[in-house]
Amino acid sequence: MSQGHHHHHHAHRAIAAAPTFSLLRLSVGQRLAGSAVVLAGLWLLVLAVTG
């Protein structure tokens, strides 16, 4: 049972790493746009908490 659980955990890690690989295939413009959206979201969150 321990062996099966370890295999399942490894598969979960592989699935969790998939978005990272898709991010590596994005163009520079898409990465900048994505980071801009993330930064805007963080600023909105900060303003919502402090405001």
Distance bins in CASP14 RR format, pairs under 12 A and 6 or more apart:
PFRMAT RR
TARGET T0000
AUTHOR 0000-0000-0000
RMODE 2
METHOD distances of the structure
MODEL  1
1 7 0 0 0 0 0 1 0 0 0 0 0
1 8 0 0 0 0 0 1 0 0 0 0 0
2 8 0 0 0 0 0 1 0 0 0 0 0
2 9 0 0 0 0 0 1 0 0 0 0 0
3 9 0 0 0 0 0 1 0 0 0 0 0
3 10 0 0 0 0 0 1 0 0 0 0 0
4 10 0 0 0 0 1 0 0 0 0 0 0
4 11 0 0 0 0 1 0 0 0 0 0 0
5 11 0 0 0 0 0 1 0 0 0 0 0
5 12 0 0 0 0 0 1 0 0 0 0 0
6 12 0 0 0 0 0 1 0 0 0 0 0
6 13 0 0 0 0 0 1 0 0 0 0 0
7 13 0 0 0 0 0 1 0 0 0 0 0
7 14 0 0 0 0 0 1 0 0 0 0 0
8 14 0 0 0 0 0 1 0 0 0 0 0
8 15 0 0 0 0 0 1 0 0 0 0 0
9 15 0 0 0 0 0 1 0 0 0 0 0
9 16 0 0 0 0 0 1 0 0 0 0 0
10 16 0 0 0 0 0 1 0 0 0 0 0
10 17 0 0 0 0 0 1 0 0 0 0 0
11 17 0 0 0 0 0 1 0 0 0 0 0
11 18 0 0 0 0 0 1 0 0 0 0 0
12 18 0 0 0 0 0 1 0 0 0 0 0
13 20 0 0 0 0 0 1 0 0 0 0 0
14 20 0 0 0 0 0 1 0 0 0 0 0
14 21 0 0 0 0 0 1 0 0 0 0 0
15 21 0 0 0 0 0 1 0 0 0 0 0
17 23 0 0 0 0 0 1 0 0 0 0 0
17 24 0 0 0 0 0 1 0 0 0 0 0
18 24 0 0 0 0 0 1 0 0 0 0 0
18 25 0 0 0 0 0 1 0 0 0 0 0
19 25 0 0 0 0 0 1 0 0 0 0 0
19 26 0 0 0 0 0 1 0 0 0 0 0
20 26 0 0 0 0 0 1 0 0 0 0 0
22 30 0 0 0 0 0 1 0 0 0 0 0
22 31 0 0 0 0 0 1 0 0 0 0 0
23 30 0 0 0 0 1 0 0 0 0 0 0
23 31 1 0 0 1 0 0 0 0 0 0 0
23 34 0 0 0 0 1 0 0 0 0 0 0
23 35 0 0 0 0 0 1 0 0 0 0 0
23 38 0 0 0 0 0 1 0 0 0 0 0
24 30 0 0 0 0 0 1 0 0 0 0 0
24 31 0 0 0 0 1 0 0 0 0 0 0
25 31 0 0 0 0 0 1 0 0 0 0 0
26 32 0 0 0 0 1 0 0 0 0 0 0
26 33 0 0 0 0 1 0 0 0 0 0 0
26 34 0 0 0 0 1 0 0 0 0 0 0
26 35 0 0 0 0 0 1 0 0 0 0 0
27 33 0 0 0 0 1 0 0 0 0 0 0
27 34 0 0 0 0 0 1 0 0 0 0 0
28 34 0 0 0 0 0 1 0 0 0 0 0
28 35 0 0 0 0 0 1 0 0 0 0 0
29 35 0 0 0 0 1 0 0 0 0 0 0
29 36 0 0 0 0 1 0 0 0 0 0 0
29 37 0 0 0 0 0 1 0 0 0 0 0
30 36 0 0 0 0 0 1 0 0 0 0 0
30 37 0 0 0 0 0 1 0 0 0 0 0
31 37 0 0 0 0 0 1 0 0 0 0 0
31 38 0 0 0 0 0 1 0 0 0 0 0
32 38 0 0 0 0 0 1 0 0 0 0 0
32 39 0 0 0 0 0 1 0 0 0 0 0
33 39 0 0 0 0 0 1 0 0 0 0 0
33 40 0 0 0 0 0 1 0 0 0 0 0
34 40 0 0 0 0 1 0 0 0 0 0 0
34 41 0 0 0 0 0 1 0 0 0 0 0
35 41 0 0 0 0 0 1 0 0 0 0 0
35 42 0 0 0 0 0 1 0 0 0 0 0
36 42 0 0 0 0 0 1 0 0 0 0 0
36 43 0 0 0 0 0 1 0 0 0 0 0
37 43 0 0 0 0 0 1 0 0 0 0 0
37 44 0 0 0 0 0 1 0 0 0 0 0
38 44 0 0 0 0 0 1 0 0 0 0 0
38 45 0 0 0 0 0 1 0 0 0 0 0
39 45 0 0 0 0 0 1 0 0 0 0 0
39 46 0 0 0 0 0 1 0 0 0 0 0
40 46 0 0 0 0 0 1 0 0 0 0 0
40 47 0 0 0 0 0 1 0 0 0 0 0
41 47 0 0 0 0 1 0 0 0 0 0 0
41 48 0 0 0 0 1 0 0 0 0 0 0
41 49 0 0 0 0 0 1 0 0 0 0 0
42 48 0 0 0 0 0 1 0 0 0 0 0
42 49 0 0 0 0 0 1 0 0 0 0 0
43 49 0 0 0 0 0 1 0 0 0 0 0
43 50 0 0 0 0 0 1 0 0 0 0 0
44 50 0 0 0 0 0 1 0 0 0 0 0
44 51 0 0 0 0 0 1 0 0 0 0 0
45 51 0 0 0 0 0 1 0 0 0 0 0
END
